[in-house]
Amino acid sequence: MIKNRFRQFNPKERFFMSKASCRVAVLLFIMTLSIFALYLFSGEVSELEWKSERLNEENTSFYQGSSSNIGVSIWVGYTGDVIAARLIAVNGLIYVASMDGRVYAYDAELGAKVWETEVTLPFTWSARIPVGGIVASPVYYNGILYVVVRQGGVVALNALTGKVLWDYNMENMTAVTPTIVDGKYMVISDNTGAIFILDLSTRKPVRYYHFREFVWAKAAYDGARYVYLGTSRGRIVKLDKEGWDIVTQTFVNGGVTGAIVYDKGYLYITTNAGYLYKLLAENLSVVWSLRLMGPIYGGPSISDKYVFVAGMDTNVYCIEKKTGRIIWKVGLKYESSSSIAVSESHIYLVDDGGYVYCIDIKTGTILWMKEEFSGAKLEAWKITSGLNLVRGLQGPIIYRGNVYVGLIDKRVIAYGEGGRVSISPLILYSAVVVAIALIIVAGIERRGLRRRRKLRSRK
């Protein structure tokens, strides 16, 4: 009996089972690694499109999907000087315009620099303000990146390679992000208050206006026919792209400093007098207005139901679009001239003291804040650059669920989870792997049982 029992568990049989078990273990290990790689390196299961209140899907403030609330940097990039212009993202690339007069393209997932290009123009005017640099956010249309150079002009780049395609000299300094109309025209202004309607095919102005008022804010296009401008004296102008005539105009209290936002027949406008306006786009009549405690330089950002603004009173506000009622306000450490990036779950902004914030969109709870640069550096830069009208940074952007921001310390920071897949597909994939592994183990055990029976029958 003892001998038979020993034969039932003979070394050869144990070796066979050990070898089979090792095979299963290796298989499970490989499958586990594949799960981890899928989780770590892949993008979202279904890529969500940008929804833009400015009809420019590559430079939006509203990301129609969830976004990261972790606050961990997944990569950091570096430029040659201060980043005063807001970033834009398209086709997996993050475009960064710097005060060193260069445009940089980074891979959105890995942070690798794809290309960099210097964009400079010859001077045709004299001023005491230092030379060069880019303070306006680039815009993208149909494979072309349009960059406004502070010296006074526009440079068009191939968005894929960074190659300079053409340039246009405006003869006066400019610091305003242009507006592209149907890929045919560009609406742009300079520091004298001149407004150019530039034909992009001929690169020549087809219309010119001069209100003798500064234009600090990006114009809004309704996507169909009309363009809306705002000036430093509160003039709001409606232009018809069919001939570029003035349809109507009105005035608001204070100079328009942030980008004008068009959404579903309405305009949202902020001023340096602390007002937020909702205007009917058809005739520019006031639907409602709200006065806050300090100037608003970053402009409004919107979601489906709310308007978000950051004020120089150290608060950020969530306001109901329909009524103009304040839903919540949250105190920041410092005043903020930042625009706000909005997802379905969170908002993100930067204050002038160097803190980056993530705030819950429903409750106004600050989920995290990180000090990324010194506020003293910002003030020193505004003085030495001669650009006191540039009131800080233009704010973060959201792309594929991650958050990107350019800073005055020359860095580009990406916050997020590396574009990981959502948990539901991960669980489904894991369940399939475990089921396959169990089937394999059951098959091997059955094979082992048959072998043991054969050994017994021989004895």
C-alpha positions in Angstrom: 0.0 0.0 0.0 2.8 2.3 0.8 4.5 1.5 -2.5 1.3 2.1 -4.4 0.7 5.4 -2.7 4.3 6.4 -3.5 3.8 5.5 -7.2 0.6 7.5 -7.3 2.7 10.6 -6.5 5.8 9.6 -8.3 8.5 12.3 -9.1 7.8 12.1 -12.9 4.1 12.8 -12.4 4.9 15.7 -10.1 7.4 17.0 -12.6 4.8 16.8 -15.4 2.3 18.8 -13.3 4.9 21.3 -12.3 5.9 21.9 -15.9 2.3 22.4 -16.9 1.7 24.7 -14.0 4.7 26.7 -15.0 3.3 27.1 -18.5 0.0 28.3 -17.1 1.8 30.7 -14.8 3.8 32.2 -17.7 0.7 32.5 -19.7 -1.1 34.3 -16.9 1.9 36.6 -16.4 2.0 37.6 -20.1 -1.7 38.3 -20.0 -1.4 40.4 -16.9 1.4 42.4 -18.5 -0.8 43.0 -21.5 -3.6 44.3 -19.2 -1.1 46.6 -17.5 0.3 47.8 -20.8 -3.2 48.5 -22.1 -4.1 50.4 -18.9 -0.9 52.4 -18.8 -0.2 53.3 -22.4 -3.4 53.3 -24.4 -5.6 56.2 -25.1 -9.3 56.5 -24.1 -11.6 53.9 -25.5 -13.5 56.4 -27.5 -11.8 59.8 -28.2 -14.1 62.6 -27.2 -14.3 65.6 -29.6 -13.7 69.2 -28.5 -16.8 71.3 -28.2 -15.9 75.0 -28.6 -17.7 78.1 -27.5 -15.4 80.0 -29.8 -15.9 77.7 -32.8 -12.2 76.7 -32.8 -12.1 73.2 -31.6 -8.3 73.2 -31.1 -8.4 76.1 -28.6 -11.5 75.5 -26.5 -12.3 76.0 -22.9 -15.0 73.2 -22.8 -14.0 69.5 -23.0 -17.1 67.4 -23.5 -16.1 64.5 -21.3 -14.5 63.7 -17.9 -11.0 64.9 -17.0 -8.3 64.0 -14.5 -8.6 65.2 -10.9 -5.3 63.6 -9.7 -3.0 66.6 -10.2 0.1 64.5 -10.9 2.3 65.7 -13.7 2.8 63.0 -16.4 5.4 65.0 -18.3 7.1 68.4 -18.3 8.5 70.2 -21.4 10.7 73.3 -21.6 10.9 76.3 -23.9 13.4 79.1 -24.2 11.4 81.8 -22.4 8.2 82.8 -20.7 5.0 81.2 -22.0 2.4 83.9 -22.1 0.1 82.5 -24.8 -2.5 79.8 -24.2 -1.6 76.4 -25.6 -3.6 74.6 -28.3 -4.0 70.9 -29.1 -4.9 69.1 -32.2 -4.1 65.6 -33.8 -2.2 64.4 -30.8 0.1 67.5 -30.6 0.4 70.3 -28.0 1.4 73.6 -29.6 3.3 76.1 -27.4 4.1 79.7 -28.4 6.9 81.3 -26.3 8.3 84.7 -25.7 11.6 83.5 -27.2 9.9 83.9 -30.6 9.5 80.2 -31.2 6.7 77.7 -31.6 7.1 74.2 -30.1 5.1 71.1 -30.8 5.0 68.3 -28.2 3.5 64.8 -28.3 0.5 65.1 -26.1 0.9 61.6 -24.5 4.7 61.3 -24.1 5.8 64.9 -24.0 8.5 64.4 -26.6 9.3 67.5 -28.6 8.3 66.9 -32.2 9.6 70.2 -33.7 10.3 73.8 -32.9 10.3 76.8 -35.3 11.5 80.4 -34.9 8.9 82.9 -36.1 10.2 86.5 -36.5 9.5 89.4 -38.7 11.5 92.5 -39.7 10.7 95.7 -37.7 8.9 98.4 -39.5 8.1 100.5 -36.4 10.1 101.9 -33.4 9.2 101.5 -29.8 10.8 101.2 -26.4 9.1 97.9 -25.7 11.5 95.0 -26.0 11.7 93.1 -29.3 10.1 89.8 -30.3 8.1 87.1 -28.6 4.6 85.7 -28.9 1.8 86.6 -26.4 -1.2 85.6 -28.5 -2.4 82.1 -28.7 -1.9 80.4 -32.1 -5.0 79.2 -34.0 -5.3 76.1 -36.2 -7.3 75.5 -39.4 -7.0 72.7 -41.9 -3.4 71.7 -41.2 -2.1 75.2 -40.8 -1.0 76.9 -37.6 -1.4 80.7 -37.6 0.9 82.5 -35.2 0.6 86.2 -34.3 4.1 87.7 -33.7 4.4 90.5 -31.2 6.5 92.5 -33.7 3.4 93.0 -35.8 2.3 90.2 -38.2 1.1 86.7 -38.8 3.2 83.7 -39.7 1.6 80.5 -41.1 3.2 77.2 -40.3 2.7 73.6 -41.5 1.2 72.2 -38.3 2.7 68.8 -38.9 6.3 69.8 -39.7 6.6 73.4 -38.4 7.8 74.6 -41.8 7.0 78.3 -42.4 4.5 78.7 -45.3 4.1 82.5 -45.5 4.0 85.6 -43.4 2.2 88.9 -43.3 3.6 92.1 -41.8 1.1 94.4 -40.1 3.6 97.3 -39.5 2.4 97.7 -35.9 2.7 95.6 -32.7 -0.1 93.1 -32.0 -0.9 90.8 -29.1 -4.4 89.6 -29.9 -5.3 86.0 -31.0 -6.9 86.1 -34.5 -10.2 84.6 -35.5 -10.4 82.4 -38.6 -13.6 82.6 -40.7 -14.4 79.6 -42.8 -10.7 79.1 -43.5 -11.0 82.1 -46.0 -10.5 85.1 -43.8 -8.7 86.2 -40.7 -9.9 88.9 -38.4 -6.9 90.5 -36.6 -6.1 93.8 -34.9 -3.0 95.7 -33.9 -2.1 98.0 -30.9 -3.3 101.1 -32.7 -6.9 99.9 -32.8 -6.8 99.0 -36.5 -8.8 95.9 -37.5 -7.8 94.0 -40.6 -9.9 91.5 -42.5 -7.2 89.4 -44.2 -7.9 87.2 -47.2 -5.9 84.1 -46.5 -5.6 83.1 -50.2 -4.1 86.4 -51.3 -2.8 87.4 -47.9 -4.1 90.9 -48.5 -6.7 92.9 -46.5 -10.1 93.1 -48.0 -11.5 95.5 -45.4 -10.0 97.7 -42.8 -11.5 99.5 -39.7 -10.0 101.9 -37.3 -12.1 102.8 -34.2 -9.2 104.6 -32.4 -9.7 102.2 -29.6 -7.5 99.2 -28.6 -8.7 95.7 -29.3 -7.5 93.4 -26.6 -10.0 90.5 -27.1 -10.3 87.7 -29.6 -13.3 88.2 -31.8 -16.1 85.6 -31.9 -17.6 84.0 -35.1 -21.0 82.4 -35.0 -20.0 79.7 -37.6 -22.5 81.0 -40.2 -22.3 84.7 -41.1 -21.4 87.1 -38.3 -18.3 88.2 -36.4 -18.4 90.1 -33.1 -15.6 92.4 -31.9 -15.0 94.2 -28.6 -12.8 97.3 -27.9 -11.1 98.9 -25.0 -13.9 101.4 -24.6 -16.7 98.8 -24.4 -17.8 99.0 -28.1 -19.3 95.8 -29.4 -19.4 95.5 -33.2 -21.3 93.0 -35.3 -19.8 92.5 -38.8 -21.3 90.6 -41.7 -18.8 88.5 -43.5 -20.8 89.1 -46.8 -19.0 92.3 -47.6 -17.7 92.9 -44.0 -20.0 95.8 -43.3 -21.0 96.8 -39.8 -24.5 95.5 -39.0 -25.0 97.1 -35.6 -23.0 98.1 -32.6 -23.5 98.8 -28.9 -21.6 99.7 -25.8 -21.0 97.9 -22.5 -19.5 99.1 -19.2 -15.7 98.8 -19.3 -13.2 97.6 -21.9 -13.5 94.2 -23.3 -10.4 92.3 -22.2 -11.2 88.6 -22.5 -12.2 86.6 -25.6 -15.8 87.1 -26.6 -17.8 83.8 -26.4 -20.6 82.9 -28.8 -23.0 80.1 -27.9 -26.5 79.3 -29.3 -27.4 82.8 -30.4 -25.9 84.6 -27.4 -22.7 86.4 -26.6 -20.9 86.3 -23.3 -18.5 89.2 -22.6 -16.3 90.3 -19.7 -14.9 93.7 -19.0 -12.1 95.3 -17.0 -14.9 97.1 -15.0 -15.9 93.8 -13.5 -19.0 93.1 -15.6 -20.2 89.9 -17.2 -22.7 90.4 -19.9 -25.0 88.1 -21.8 -26.2 89.7 -25.1 -28.6 88.6 -27.7 -26.4 88.1 -30.8 -29.2 89.2 -33.2 -29.4 92.8 -32.1 -26.8 93.0 -29.3 -29.4 93.7 -26.6 -28.6 92.9 -23.0 -30.2 89.7 -21.7 -28.6 90.1 -18.2 -25.5 91.6 -16.7 -23.6 90.9 -13.5 -21.1 93.1 -11.7 -18.4 91.3 -9.7 -16.0 92.8 -7.2 -13.0 93.3 -9.5 -11.8 93.4 -13.1 -12.1 90.3 -15.3 -9.2 89.8 -17.7 -9.4 86.1 -18.5 -12.7 86.1 -20.3 -15.7 83.8 -19.8 -15.7 80.0 -20.3 -18.9 78.1 -20.6 -20.4 74.6 -20.3 -24.0 73.6 -21.2 -25.5 75.3 -18.2 -22.9 77.5 -16.6 -20.5 80.4 -17.2 -17.2 80.5 -15.3 -15.1 83.6 -14.7 -12.1 84.3 -12.6 -11.8 87.8 -11.1 -9.1 90.0 -9.8 -11.0 89.9 -6.5 -9.4 86.5 -5.8 -12.6 84.6 -6.5 -13.7 82.2 -9.3 -17.5 82.2 -10.0 -20.0 79.7 -11.4 -22.9 81.5 -12.9 -26.1 80.1 -14.4 -26.3 80.9 -18.1 -30.0 81.3 -18.2 -30.5 83.8 -15.4 -27.1 85.2 -14.5 -27.5 83.9 -10.9 -24.3 83.0 -9.0 -24.3 79.3 -8.2 -21.1 79.3 -6.2 -17.9 81.2 -5.8 -14.6 80.0 -4.5 -11.8 82.0 -3.0 -8.3 81.6 -4.5 -5.0 82.4 -2.8 -4.3 85.2 -5.2 -6.1 87.3 -7.9 -6.5 85.5 -11.2 -6.4 86.8 -14.8 -6.6 83.3 -16.1 -9.1 81.9 -18.5 -10.8 78.7 -17.3 -10.7 75.2 -18.8 -14.0 73.3 -18.3 -14.9 69.6 -18.5 -18.1 67.9 -17.5 -16.7 67.3 -14.1 -14.0 69.9 -13.2 -12.7 73.3 -14.0 -9.0 74.3 -14.1 -7.3 77.7 -13.8 -4.1 79.5 -12.7 -3.9 82.4 -10.3 -1.3 85.2 -10.5 0.5 83.8 -7.5 1.5 80.7 -9.4 -1.1 78.1 -8.2 -2.8 75.7 -10.5 -6.3 74.7 -9.4 -8.7 71.8 -10.0 -12.2 72.5 -8.8 -15.3 70.3 -8.7 -17.8 71.8 -11.1 -20.9 70.8 -9.0 -19.9 71.9 -5.5 -17.1 74.3 -6.1 -14.7 72.3 -3.9 -11.0 72.7 -4.6 -9.8 69.1 -5.3 -6.2 70.1 -5.6 -3.9 73.1 -6.0 -0.3 73.2 -6.8 2.2 76.0 -6.6 4.1 75.9 -9.9 5.8 79.3 -10.0 6.4 82.4 -7.9 3.9 85.3 -8.3 6.8 87.7 -8.0 8.2 86.3 -11.2 5.0 87.2 -13.0 5.0 90.8 -11.8 8.7 91.2 -12.7 8.1 89.8 -16.1 5.2 92.1 -16.8 7.4 95.1 -15.9 10.4 94.1 -17.9 8.5 92.9 -20.9 6.6 96.1 -21.3 3.3 94.2 -21.5 1.4 95.3 -18.5 -1.8 94.7 -20.4 -1.1 91.0 -20.6 -2.5 90.3 -17.1 -0.9 86.9 -16.5 -1.4 83.6 -18.1 -4.2 82.6 -20.4 -5.0 79.5 -18.5 -5.0 75.7 -19.0 -6.5 73.5 -21.7 -8.0 70.0 -21.6 -7.1 67.4 -24.2 -8.1 63.8 -24.2 -8.9 64.0 -20.5 -5.5 65.4 -19.5 -4.8 69.0 -18.5 -2.0 71.1 -20.0 -0.7 74.5 -19.0 2.2 76.8 -20.0 4.0 78.8 -17.3 6.1 81.9 -17.0 9.0 79.7 -15.8 9.3 78.4 -19.4 7.7 75.0 -18.6 4.8 73.1 -20.1 3.2 70.8 -17.7 0.8 67.9 -18.4 -1.4 66.7 -15.6 -3.4 63.5 -15.7 -3.4 59.7 -15.8 -1.5 59.2 -19.0 -4.7 58.8 -21.1 -5.5 55.4 -19.5 -8.5 53.4 -20.6 -11.7 53.6 -18.5 -12.3 51.0 -15.8 -15.2 49.2 -17.5 -13.3 47.8 -20.5 -10.4 47.0 -18.2 -12.6 44.9 -16.0 -14.2 43.2 -19.0 -10.8 42.4 -20.5 -9.6 41.0 -17.1 -12.6 38.8 -16.8 -12.0 37.3 -20.2 -8.4 36.6 -19.4 -9.2 34.9 -16.1 -11.9 32.8 -17.8 -9.4 31.7 -20.4 -6.8 30.9 -17.8 -9.3 28.8 -15.8 -10.3 26.8 -18.9 -6.6 26.1 -19.6 -6.0 25.0 -16.0 -9.0 22.8 -16.0 -7.8 21.1 -19.2 -4.4 20.5 -17.8 -5.8 19.0 -14.6 -8.1 16.8 -16.6 -5.1 15.6 -18.6 -3.1 14.9 -15.4 -6.0 13.0 -14.0 -6.2 10.7 -17.1 -2.5 10.1 -16.8 -2.7 9.1 -13.2 -5.6 6.7 -14.0 -3.4 5.0 -16.7 -0.5 4.6 -14.3 -2.9 3.0 -11.8 -4.3 0.6 -14.3 -0.8 -0.6 -15.4 -0.1 -1.4 -11.8 
